[in-house]
Amino acid sequence: MRCFLVRASFAIVLGSAHLPAQTRLTDHTVALDDGAEAMEASIDDVAWIEGAWRGSGLGGIVEEIWTAPAGGAMVGMFRLTVGDSVRFYEIMTLREEGGSVTLLIKHFNPNLTGWEEKDEAQTARLVWLVEGEALFEGVTFHQEGRDQLLVFAAMRQKDGSYRELRFEYTSAKR
């Protein structure tokens, strides 16, 4: 689905019968059910995520920077700063894969020791996409006008439930 004619709200998208087989993880995040296929898309369909974004989340200042699409991929960086110290970083990619777009994330401590094993990354397939909204498994990007971006992430708890993290960004253009 590469033509976006209607902008859907979270309530419509998350309750829509048109979604592939999916499970709601939190109010704003979903996951594909076993055997369900990711939505068809290209990297150009998520190019609106590009930019430098700054905001609040996790008790501190959060920043995300996304490059323009090139070679079928976008590269992103995340940083959480609380007070005068960096708590962690993420390196992310959005890349074309199997006729869809996949989000990959690797986490790093301030000294760049990784959380995931060397050859592993957290992977999230694309569940649903409309203009200004991209729902990946456990991560949702929602554009609020040209200068605001909301990101919701489902964080798995020890009991198997999920807690939703909310990041509110504004464009960091100078």
Phi, psi and omega in degrees: 000097184253357179250123183250108183259332185232134175268119182262149176272166179302319182299318180288313183297313184287342179254005188284140175283350182276351179291150171297169180305116186215161178238134176284128177266316179218185180304325186239010181228152180221171173221149175288140175288160177306133178085347179283147181262149176293154180291143177291133180191167174237168180298329178296335179290341179245015182299338180295347177285340181309142174138179176254122185238139181221140181188211184236154178166152178055031177076017181206200178264129179243144179225139171229136176232126180239132178281165174291154176299137175201135178062028179078019182210160170233147179244138180231157176228139176235143175219134172250124176240127176240120185064233181259014183230146175280131179269317176193167177235160168226143168248132186228153170225145165248121184220147176291134182203119176060036180081008180225191175237133181243140175260126175241138184225135170235136182256147180221141171290168180304332179271011179070016168285136186277151174277317180274161175298159185309316184261017183240153174213157172284133184240135179228119179279156180283124180265314186206144182214127169223169182305120178082004177219129177226118179255109172262167179298110177083356180220129179237132173253130181224116181274130176247090185071188183282337189247009179228139179224128173253136176233129177245135180229135177270119180253118182290133179265166181301329181277004179093349177281176180238142173247136181270129173259138181239129177240123180251114184246150165238158180301134181262019178301140180258000000 
